[in-house]
Amino acid sequence: MIPPRKAIEYERYEFKKWEHFNSETIVETPVSLTVNGGVWISFMCTPTHLEELAVGFLYNEGIVKSRQDIADVRLCEHGDNVDVWLNFNAEQPTNWRRTSGCTGGVTAVDLLAKPNVNLAANSFKVQPEAVMGLVEKLFESQELYRDTGGVHTSALSDGEKIVLAVDDIGRHNTLDKIAGMCLMQNVWPENRILITTGRISSEMLQKAAQLNAPILISRTSPSSLSIEMAQRYGITLIGYARKHRFNIYSYGERVGL
């Protein structure tokens, strides 16, 4: 298996002198996805929760709808391929598009099409203090980041606590891993908030909608397209969330605006 950390050495120049360090860095590696015996794509990812990454990617792409669609999931002994066997014949998309996701995300979903999910009628609400509290809980869950840096963390919350949290070098991979964990562990909180350290781009917004999360929180910025999509999908989009402040871009009534 491939470890998520790798030992490194480096030199630091500071205050006009050099210093040698032994440390660790995050691993980035290609992992292929094979569906019903055929290779579909390769992820560039951190090698943790790889079975969940594969299943969650298929869920967020709309290929699988439930755990019952999946006959078997196997990570190969070398850790560089995940085999997913479905209970139906799935046609591989031919129009994969590269997204703005770090490490080269891809999707076959038409992000500009009319959404098949609309959460505008979802009445789930939280207080502003809860938003900032969840951001703090996200930071507390970043074990791999504290060890290596250079990694994104995303979490699923029920509005009170962190239910699931995962790390990956690609921010889009974290939401696929969360989807896979929900599907494989049958963990679907009634109320769903996604919190992430990554920038909210269009594919991140689409994955949040696929997970039926009416609130999406990021510690950094949303893109212009993600704001437009949040308004169309009925999602409360929050950016630049910190301990004492955040910005809200759509459906602010869910947090008392």
C-alpha positions in Angstrom: 0.0 0.0 0.0 1.1 3.6 -0.6 1.5 5.7 2.6 0.0 9.2 2.6 3.2 10.7 4.0 6.8 10.6 2.8 10.0 11.5 4.7 12.0 14.4 3.2 14.9 16.6 4.0 15.2 20.3 3.2 17.3 23.3 3.9 15.9 26.6 5.2 17.5 30.0 4.7 16.4 32.4 7.5 18.1 35.4 9.1 21.2 35.0 6.9 21.9 31.4 7.8 21.1 27.9 6.6 19.5 25.2 8.7 18.8 21.5 7.8 15.5 19.9 8.6 14.0 16.3 8.5 10.3 16.4 7.9 7.4 14.8 6.1 5.4 15.9 3.0 2.0 14.9 1.6 2.0 12.1 -1.0 0.5 12.8 -4.4 0.1 9.7 -6.6 -2.0 8.4 -9.6 -4.7 5.9 -8.8 -6.8 4.4 -11.6 -10.5 3.7 -11.5 -11.7 0.5 -13.2 -15.4 0.1 -13.6 -16.8 -3.3 -14.6 -13.3 -4.3 -15.9 -12.6 -1.2 -18.0 -10.3 1.6 -17.0 -12.1 4.9 -16.8 -9.8 7.6 -15.4 -6.8 8.1 -13.1 -7.1 10.2 -10.0 -4.2 12.3 -8.8 -4.8 12.0 -5.1 -3.6 11.3 -1.6 -3.7 7.5 -1.1 -6.2 7.4 1.8 -9.9 6.2 1.6 -9.3 5.2 -2.0 -12.3 2.8 -2.2 -14.5 5.6 -0.9 -12.9 8.0 -3.4 -13.8 5.7 -6.3 -17.4 5.1 -5.1 -18.0 8.7 -4.2 -16.7 9.9 -7.6 -19.2 7.6 -9.3 -22.0 8.9 -7.0 -21.2 12.5 -7.5 -21.1 12.0 -11.3 -24.5 10.4 -11.1 -23.4 7.0 -12.3 -24.5 5.2 -9.1 -27.5 6.2 -7.0 -27.2 3.9 -4.0 -25.1 1.3 -2.3 -27.3 -1.4 -3.9 -25.9 -0.3 -7.3 -22.4 -1.5 -6.2 -21.6 -5.3 -6.4 -18.0 -5.0 -5.2 -15.2 -2.6 -4.5 -11.5 -3.7 -4.3 -8.3 -1.8 -3.9 -5.4 -3.7 -5.6 -2.5 -4.9 -3.5 -0.2 -2.2 -4.8 -2.7 0.5 -4.0 -2.7 2.1 -7.4 -6.0 0.9 -8.8 -9.6 0.6 -7.5 -11.9 -2.0 -9.1 -15.6 -1.2 -8.9 -18.1 -3.7 -10.1 -21.6 -2.5 -10.6 -24.9 -4.4 -10.7 -25.6 -2.9 -14.1 -23.8 -2.1 -17.3 -22.5 1.5 -17.1 -21.4 3.3 -20.2 -18.1 5.2 -19.8 -18.6 9.0 -20.5 -16.8 10.1 -23.6 -16.8 13.9 -22.8 -14.6 14.1 -19.7 -13.8 17.7 -19.0 -10.9 19.0 -16.9 -12.1 21.1 -14.0 -10.4 23.9 -12.1 -9.8 21.4 -9.2 -6.2 21.2 -8.0 -4.4 18.0 -9.2 -6.4 18.0 -12.3 -10.0 17.1 -11.5 -12.3 15.8 -14.3 -16.1 15.5 -14.7 -18.7 14.5 -17.2 -21.4 16.6 -15.6 -22.6 19.6 -17.6 -22.1 22.2 -14.9 -24.0 24.9 -16.9 -27.1 22.7 -17.5 -30.3 23.1 -15.5 -29.7 21.5 -12.1 -31.5 18.2 -11.3 -31.3 19.2 -7.6 -32.9 22.3 -6.0 -32.5 22.8 -2.3 -34.2 26.2 -2.1 -37.2 24.7 -0.2 -34.9 23.1 2.4 -35.7 24.8 5.7 -32.6 23.8 7.6 -31.2 26.8 9.5 -28.2 27.5 11.8 -27.0 30.4 13.8 -24.0 32.5 12.7 -22.1 31.3 15.8 -22.6 27.7 14.7 -21.0 28.4 11.4 -17.9 29.8 13.0 -17.9 26.9 15.5 -17.9 24.3 12.7 -14.9 26.0 11.1 -13.0 25.6 14.4 -14.0 22.0 14.5 -12.8 21.5 11.0 -9.4 22.9 11.9 -9.2 20.6 14.9 -9.8 17.6 12.7 -6.8 18.4 10.4 -4.4 15.8 11.7 -2.6 15.1 8.4 -2.3 18.9 7.7 -0.6 19.4 11.1 1.9 16.7 10.2 2.7 17.6 6.6 0.9 20.7 5.4 -0.1 21.0 1.8 -3.4 19.1 2.1 -7.1 20.0 2.0 -9.7 18.9 4.5 -13.4 18.7 4.1 -16.0 17.6 6.6 -19.7 16.7 6.8 -21.6 18.0 9.8 -25.2 17.6 11.0 -25.1 21.2 12.2 -23.8 20.4 15.7 -20.8 18.0 15.3 -18.4 16.8 12.6 -19.8 13.4 11.3 -17.1 12.7 8.8 -13.8 14.4 7.9 -11.2 13.5 5.2 -8.0 14.8 3.7 -6.6 14.9 0.2 -4.2 17.0 -1.9 -7.1 17.7 -4.2 -10.0 19.6 -2.7 -12.5 18.0 -5.1 -11.3 14.5 -4.0 -12.3 15.3 -0.5 -16.0 15.7 -1.4 -15.8 12.5 -3.4 -14.4 10.7 -0.4 -17.1 12.0 1.8 -19.8 10.9 -0.7 -18.2 7.4 -0.8 -18.0 7.2 3.0 -21.7 8.2 3.3 -22.6 5.5 0.7 -20.5 2.7 2.0 -21.2 3.3 5.7 -24.8 4.3 5.1 -24.3 7.6 7.0 -26.7 10.2 5.8 -27.4 12.9 8.4 -30.9 14.5 8.0 -29.3 17.9 8.2 -26.1 18.3 6.1 -23.4 21.0 6.1 -20.2 20.7 4.2 -17.1 22.6 5.4 -13.9 22.7 3.4 -10.5 24.4 3.4 -10.6 24.5 -0.4 -11.7 27.2 -2.7 -15.3 26.7 -3.9 -15.2 26.2 -7.7 -18.1 25.0 -9.9 -17.3 21.3 -9.4 -17.2 21.7 -5.7 -20.7 23.3 -5.7 -22.0 20.5 -8.0 -20.7 17.8 -5.6 -22.3 19.6 -2.6 -25.6 19.6 -4.5 -25.3 16.0 -5.3 -24.8 15.3 -1.6 -28.0 17.3 -0.8 -26.1 19.7 1.4 -28.0 23.0 1.6 -25.1 24.8 3.3 -21.5 24.9 2.0 -18.8 26.6 4.0 -15.2 27.4 2.9 -12.3 29.1 4.6 -11.5 30.7 1.3 -13.2 32.2 -1.8 -15.9 31.0 -4.2 -15.7 31.5 -7.9 -18.2 33.5 -9.9 -19.7 30.4 -11.5 -20.0 28.7 -8.1 -22.0 31.7 -6.8 -24.3 31.6 -9.8 -24.8 27.8 -9.4 -25.5 28.2 -5.6 -28.3 30.6 -6.4 -29.7 28.2 -9.0 -29.3 25.1 -6.8 -30.7 26.8 -3.7 -27.5 26.4 -1.7 -26.3 28.7 1.1 -22.7 29.5 0.0 -20.3 30.9 2.7 -16.7 31.9 2.1 -13.8 33.3 4.0 -15.1 31.6 7.2 -13.0 32.3 10.2 -13.3 32.2 14.0 -15.1 35.6 14.1 -16.4 36.3 10.6 -17.6 34.9 7.3 -19.0 36.2 4.0 -22.4 34.9 2.6 -23.1 34.9 -1.1 -26.5 33.2 -1.5 -29.6 32.1 0.6 -28.5 34.0 3.7 -31.8 33.4 5.4 -30.5 30.0 6.5 -28.0 31.7 8.8 -30.3 34.5 10.0 -29.6 37.2 7.4 
